[in-house]
Amino acid sequence: MRRASWLLIGGGAVLCLVAFAGWVALNLFACGLHSGGCSLSRFRFRWEDTEALMVFVPPFFLGCVLTATGIALRTANRQQRP
């Protein structure tokens, strides 16, 4: 059970990081395609882009759920031990 909890925690964290990195990469790609160029001072996340958020929010949410499940299993396993 300990291994499963670590796998859930690690897998969920990796899934969250990959989803967030994909969101950042998409925003940087869109900023680079802008005809005026892209500078870090003008770069901002497009949270109003609901089409892209439909792709990135479910994996991020799933990663959070997996991580929370792994943490719950880990704490439940610690409470059962004498």
N, C-alpha and C positions, 0 to 999 in steps of 0.2 A: 504494500500500500504506500510505503514511503517513496518508492520509485515512481509510482503513478502520480503522486502529488507533485514530485519534482518535474516530471514530464509535463504535467498540466501547467504548472507555474512557468516553466521555461518556454513551452510552446505558445502559451498565451502572451507572454512578454514579447517573444519574437514576432508573433502575428501583429501585435500592437505597433511594434517598431517598424515593421515592413509596411503596414498600412500608412503610418505617419510619414515614413520616408517617401512612399509613393505620392502622397499628397504634396509634399514639399517639392519633389521632382517635377510633378505636373505643373505646379505654380511657377517654378523656375523655367521650365520649358515654354510655358505660355508667355512669360515675361521676356524670354529671349526671342520669341517670334514677333514681339511688338516692334513696329517699324521704328519707333523712337529709341530703341535700345533698352537696356535694363541696367539700373544701378542699384546697389544695395540700399541706398537711402530712400529710393522710391519703391522698392519691392514691398508688396504686402500680399497677404493671403486673400483669396477671393472666396470668402465664406458664403456669399450669395449665389455661387455657382452650384445649384442644386443637382444638376446632372452629374457632376463629378463627385459630389458628396454621396450620391446614391451608390457609388462604387466603393468609396473608401470608408464610410461609416459602418456598414455591417461587419466587415472583417475586424475593424477596430473594436467594435462592441463585442464580437465573439471572442476576441483575444482577452478583453477585460473579464468576460464571464468565465473563460477557461482559467485565467489566473486566479480569480476569486474562488472558483471551485477547488483548485489545487491548494490554496491557502486554507480553505475550510477543511479539506481532507487532512492536511498537515496538522492543524490544531486539534481536530477530532482524534487523530492518532496519538497525539501527545497526551490528551486527557485520559485515554483508555489505558495507558501504561501505568503500572503501579509505582 
